[in-house]
Amino acid sequence: MSCSFNSKSNRWRNNETGRFTKRPTDPSELARYGKVNKADIDAWATQGGIPNTWHADPKRFPSGKFRYEGQEYQVHGIDPTTKAKWPTANSANGPTASIKNTINGQNYRTDGTWGTFKSDPNSAHIPLNGSFY
């Protein structure tokens, strides 16, 4: 299932059926066509009581982004910072998000599968729509 947050009605909508639904517990349900929307991530975290715990890392990610760490999932976003090293990577061509299941250590990928980050780091960087980063 793929969901998006409808801010006008303040409700979640199933993208396949168009019907309203409950807040997804799994943030991978926010992905659609290999992308995810920043507003949906923010709504998911806010409604779940998950605070933004981002802290800048001057060496890796110097500017502010987001990091939501719930009981079972972690979702974080970064701006395109790797263009020189990996010019064709998702993370080099626009802001991306990473969705991780903290129970089993698997990352959600752009193709809708789960796997370790190291097995496919490019697909673990999901293009992020609606981000000002």
Backbone as CSV, one residue per row, in Angstrom:
resi,resn,N_x,N_y,N_z,CA_x,CA_y,CA_z,C_x,C_y,C_z
1,MET,0.839,-1.176,0.000,0.000,0.000,0.000,0.887,1.243,0.000
2,SER,0.451,2.249,-0.670,1.136,3.534,-0.703,0.156,4.593,-0.206
3,CYS,0.609,5.416,0.737,-0.253,6.444,1.332,0.358,7.821,1.165
4,SER,-0.500,8.808,1.185,-0.035,10.192,1.223,-0.961,10.963,2.155
5,PHE,-0.418,12.035,2.712,-1.198,12.835,3.641,-1.919,13.933,2.882
6,ASN,-3.220,14.014,3.078,-4.038,15.039,2.448,-4.195,16.172,3.457
7,SER,-3.463,17.250,3.259,-3.460,18.336,4.241,-4.791,19.091,4.281
8,LYS,-5.540,19.090,3.187,-6.828,19.794,3.179,-7.841,19.111,4.089
9,SER,-7.845,17.788,4.065,-8.786,17.054,4.914,-8.134,16.603,6.219
10,ASN,-6.814,16.788,6.310,-6.053,16.368,7.480,-6.189,14.861,7.725
11,ARG,-6.140,14.103,6.610,-6.294,12.650,6.686,-5.333,11.977,5.709
12,TRP,-5.081,10.705,5.971,-4.244,9.894,5.092,-5.102,9.297,3.988
13,ARG,-4.517,9.204,2.802,-5.230,8.653,1.650,-4.410,7.513,1.047
14,ASN,-5.087,6.417,0.753,-4.467,5.297,0.058,-4.300,5.709,-1.400
15,ASN,-3.079,5.713,-1.899,-2.819,6.179,-3.261,-3.385,5.252,-4.331
16,GLU,-3.576,3.983,-4.012,-4.116,3.049,-5.002,-5.639,3.154,-5.125
17,THR,-6.320,3.252,-3.985,-7.788,3.252,-4.012,-8.378,4.656,-3.967
18,GLY,-7.603,5.624,-3.484,-8.116,6.980,-3.324,-8.928,7.161,-2.055
19,ARG,-9.104,6.100,-1.292,-9.897,6.171,-0.060,-9.043,6.612,1.113
20,PHE,-9.715,7.211,2.079,-9.015,7.604,3.294,-8.651,6.361,4.091
21,THR,-7.559,6.451,4.811,-7.066,5.327,5.591,-6.412,5.854,6.859
22,LYS,-5.954,4.965,7.703,-5.278,5.386,8.930,-3.806,5.690,8.645
23,ARG,-3.158,6.343,9.584,-1.737,6.657,9.467,-0.947,5.358,9.332
24,PRO,-0.067,5.285,8.344,0.738,4.067,8.216,1.711,3.927,9.385
25,THR,1.915,2.710,9.832,2.901,2.480,10.884,4.294,2.324,10.287
26,ASP,4.357,1.882,9.051,5.614,1.656,8.345,5.830,2.807,7.357
27,PRO,6.888,3.605,7.534,7.092,4.748,6.643,7.397,4.368,5.193
28,SER,7.720,3.109,4.926,7.927,2.711,3.530,6.617,2.812,2.748
29,GLU,5.495,2.832,3.461,4.195,2.987,2.806,3.989,4.403,2.273
30,LEU,4.915,5.300,2.566,4.844,6.664,2.041,5.472,6.759,0.651
31,ALA,6.234,5.755,0.266,6.921,5.770,-1.026,5.942,5.459,-2.154
32,ARG,6.164,6.145,-3.266,5.339,5.925,-4.452,6.210,6.161,-5.678
33,TYR,6.250,5.174,-6.549,7.060,5.248,-7.768,8.529,5.539,-7.457
34,GLY,9.034,4.956,-6.374,10.445,5.105,-6.037,10.821,6.444,-5.449
35,LYS,9.823,7.216,-5.019,10.073,8.527,-4.412,9.220,8.663,-3.162
36,VAL,9.562,9.662,-2.356,8.788,9.932,-1.147,8.660,11.451,-0.996
37,ASN,7.555,11.897,-0.422,7.310,13.328,-0.231,7.686,13.765,1.175
38,LYS,8.380,14.883,1.260,8.804,15.431,2.552,7.603,15.719,3.450
39,ALA,6.536,16.282,2.903,5.357,16.608,3.713,4.735,15.347,4.317
40,ASP,4.760,14.245,3.575,4.218,12.988,4.100,5.082,12.462,5.245
41,ILE,6.393,12.565,5.087,7.297,12.126,6.155,7.068,12.963,7.413
42,ASP,6.972,14.275,7.237,6.748,15.160,8.384,5.424,14.849,9.080
43,ALA,4.363,14.637,8.304,3.055,14.319,8.889,3.107,12.976,9.614
44,TRP,3.763,11.994,9.000,3.896,10.670,9.620,4.595,10.790,10.975
45,ALA,5.692,11.537,11.014,6.456,11.688,12.252,5.674,12.488,13.295
46,THR,5.098,13.592,12.891,4.353,14.443,13.821,3.191,13.686,14.451
47,GLN,2.422,13.003,13.626,1.270,12.263,14.145,1.679,11.071,14.997
48,GLY,2.882,10.579,14.784,3.382,9.470,15.590,4.130,9.932,16.831
49,GLY,4.211,11.251,17.030,4.929,11.784,18.188,6.428,11.557,18.111
50,ILE,6.962,11.512,16.900,8.385,11.241,16.700,9.097,12.566,16.436
51,PRO,9.982,12.991,17.333,10.648,14.285,17.164,11.771,14.238,16.128
52,ASN,12.080,15.402,15.595,13.211,15.543,14.685,14.471,15.648,15.543
53,THR,15.373,14.686,15.405,16.585,14.650,16.229,17.842,14.955,15.417
54,TRP,17.679,15.652,14.295,18.822,15.949,13.434,19.852,16.812,14.148
55,HIS,21.122,16.450,13.975,22.251,17.264,14.421,23.255,17.285,13.279
56,ALA,23.668,18.464,12.880,24.606,18.588,11.762,25.935,17.915,12.078
57,ASP,26.507,17.306,11.065,27.829,16.699,11.148,28.715,17.481,10.181
58,PRO,29.623,18.318,10.683,30.415,19.183,9.809,31.206,18.440,8.733
59,LYS,31.566,17.205,8.987,32.357,16.450,8.013,31.496,15.801,6.937
60,ARG,30.334,15.289,7.305,29.508,14.556,6.343,28.325,15.363,5.832
61,PHE,27.534,15.927,6.734,26.311,16.636,6.367,26.224,17.921,7.183
62,PRO,26.844,18.992,6.711,26.959,20.203,7.524,25.675,21.010,7.711
63,SER,24.728,20.893,6.811,23.538,21.729,6.963,22.365,20.920,7.506
64,GLY,21.398,21.632,8.054,20.276,21.006,8.742,19.352,20.214,7.843
65,LYS,18.889,19.113,8.324,17.990,18.223,7.588,16.948,17.687,8.562
66,PHE,16.592,16.415,8.426,15.671,15.818,9.387,16.093,14.390,9.698
67,ARG,15.743,13.969,10.897,16.009,12.603,11.344,14.924,12.253,12.354
68,TYR,14.082,11.332,11.970,13.014,10.865,12.839,13.327,9.433,13.249
69,GLU,13.422,9.205,14.542,13.745,7.874,15.046,12.613,7.383,15.932
70,GLY,11.809,6.476,15.378,10.729,5.871,16.141,11.195,4.570,16.767
71,GLN,10.259,3.797,17.270,10.613,2.541,17.928,11.082,1.478,16.943
72,GLU,10.523,1.475,15.736,10.879,0.440,14.767,11.523,0.975,13.498
73,TYR,11.386,2.277,13.261,11.879,2.840,12.009,12.641,4.130,12.242
74,GLN,13.563,4.374,11.348,14.316,5.620,11.330,14.192,6.187,9.914
75,VAL,13.854,7.460,9.824,13.756,8.119,8.526,14.606,9.374,8.606
76,HIS,15.532,9.516,7.674,16.319,10.746,7.661,16.506,11.226,6.230
77,GLY,16.749,12.514,6.110,16.930,13.115,4.801,18.181,13.957,4.754
78,ILE,18.761,14.004,3.566,19.961,14.812,3.364,19.862,15.535,2.029
79,ASP,20.645,16.593,1.908,20.694,17.312,0.638,21.720,16.643,-0.274
80,PRO,21.742,17.019,-1.540,22.716,16.412,-2.451,24.136,16.874,-2.123
81,THR,24.920,15.990,-1.544,26.266,16.360,-1.116,27.355,15.510,-1.752
82,THR,26.993,14.550,-2.569,27.981,13.586,-3.056,28.260,13.701,-4.551
83,LYS,27.876,14.790,-5.159,27.970,14.917,-6.615,29.386,14.683,-7.155
84,ALA,30.384,15.201,-6.492,31.751,15.046,-6.989,32.208,13.589,-6.949
85,LYS,31.825,12.877,-5.915,32.288,11.503,-5.751,31.456,10.493,-6.551
86,TRP,30.124,10.666,-6.561,29.223,9.760,-7.278,28.230,10.592,-8.088
87,PRO,28.617,11.102,-9.241,27.779,12.051,-9.981,26.435,11.508,-10.466
88,THR,26.285,10.204,-10.611,25.011,9.661,-11.086,24.144,9.107,-9.959
89,ALA,24.610,9.200,-8.730,23.864,8.651,-7.594,22.613,9.474,-7.298
90,ASN,21.605,8.816,-6.750,20.387,9.521,-6.341,20.728,10.680,-5.416
91,SER,21.615,10.443,-4.462,21.945,11.468,-3.472,22.768,12.613,-4.050
92,ALA,23.282,12.462,-5.259,24.035,13.542,-5.901,23.143,14.420,-6.765
93,ASN,21.955,13.954,-7.046,21.097,14.650,-7.999,19.857,15.283,-7.390
94,GLY,19.815,15.366,-6.099,18.694,15.997,-5.418,18.586,15.459,-4.010
95,PRO,17.735,16.067,-3.207,17.582,15.590,-1.837,17.018,14.168,-1.814
96,THR,17.442,13.405,-0.839,16.983,12.028,-0.696,16.604,11.748,0.751
97,ALA,15.884,10.659,0.929,15.525,10.179,2.265,15.959,8.727,2.379
98,SER,16.193,8.313,3.589,16.526,6.932,3.879,15.535,6.419,4.914
99,ILE,14.958,5.250,4.651,14.005,4.625,5.571,14.624,3.315,6.036
100,LYS,14.808,3.194,7.340,15.461,2.005,7.883,14.597,1.342,8.942
101,ASN,14.471,0.029,8.838,13.821,-0.765,9.875,14.890,-1.026,10.927
102,THR,14.727,-0.451,12.105,15.761,-0.564,13.131,15.742,-1.920,13.838
103,ILE,14.703,-2.699,13.641,14.634,-4.031,14.246,15.558,-5.004,13.507
104,ASN,15.483,-4.990,12.164,16.294,-5.940,11.395,17.446,-5.284,10.628
105,GLY,17.573,-3.961,10.719,18.681,-3.263,10.076,18.564,-3.116,8.567
106,GLN,17.393,-3.384,8.014,17.196,-3.314,6.571,16.759,-1.909,6.148
107,ASN,17.196,-1.497,4.962,16.799,-0.216,4.381,15.796,-0.444,3.262
108,TYR,14.809,0.439,3.193,13.845,0.398,2.097,14.517,0.985,0.865
109,ARG,14.216,0.425,-0.293,14.870,0.836,-1.535,13.869,1.390,-2.538
110,THR,14.395,2.069,-3.519,13.544,2.694,-4.532,12.719,1.680,-5.319
111,ASP,13.153,0.427,-5.377,12.400,-0.590,-6.125,11.351,-1.295,-5.274
112,GLY,11.164,-0.841,-4.025,10.136,-1.413,-3.164,10.583,-2.619,-2.361
113,THR,11.869,-2.937,-2.395,12.387,-4.062,-1.622,13.144,-3.540,-0.405
114,TRP,13.486,-4.456,0.485,14.286,-4.143,1.666,15.613,-4.870,1.553
115,GLY,16.683,-4.268,2.059,17.989,-4.910,2.069,18.967,-4.086,2.879
116,THR,20.159,-4.606,3.039,21.164,-3.860,3.786,21.578,-2.625,2.993
117,PHE,21.966,-1.600,3.692,22.386,-0.366,3.033,23.573,-0.629,2.116
118,LYS,24.551,-1.360,2.611,25.777,-1.588,1.842,25.552,-2.409,0.576
119,SER,24.494,-3.219,0.538,24.259,-4.035,-0.653,23.767,-3.204,-1.838
120,ASP,23.189,-2.033,-1.584,22.738,-1.153,-2.671,22.514,0.257,-2.125
121,PRO,23.602,0.980,-1.832,23.454,2.304,-1.224,22.699,3.311,-2.096
122,ASN,22.806,3.196,-3.409,22.095,4.145,-4.267,20.585,3.991,-4.113
123,SER,20.081,2.769,-4.160,18.639,2.537,-4.023,18.127,2.832,-2.621
124,ALA,19.017,2.809,-1.635,18.613,3.138,-0.265,18.448,4.645,-0.082
125,HIS,18.901,5.432,-1.050,18.690,6.882,-1.057,17.491,7.159,-1.962
126,ILE,16.345,7.345,-1.343,15.089,7.519,-2.072,14.907,8.996,-2.416
127,PRO,14.714,9.328,-3.695,14.499,10.732,-4.054,13.364,11.349,-3.228
128,LEU,13.607,12.569,-2.770,12.704,13.260,-1.852,12.051,14.445,-2.553
129,ASN,10.756,14.352,-2.760,10.002,15.448,-3.377,9.564,16.449,-2.317
130,GLY,9.417,17.698,-2.731,8.879,18.719,-1.840,9.827,19.176,-0.757
131,SER,11.101,18.959,-0.953,12.084,19.363,0.044,12.726,20.675,-0.370
132,PHE,12.989,21.530,0.586,13.656,22.795,0.285,15.163,22.687,0.428
133,TYR,15.681,21.503,0.704,17.122,21.320,0.880,17.832,21.383,-0.449
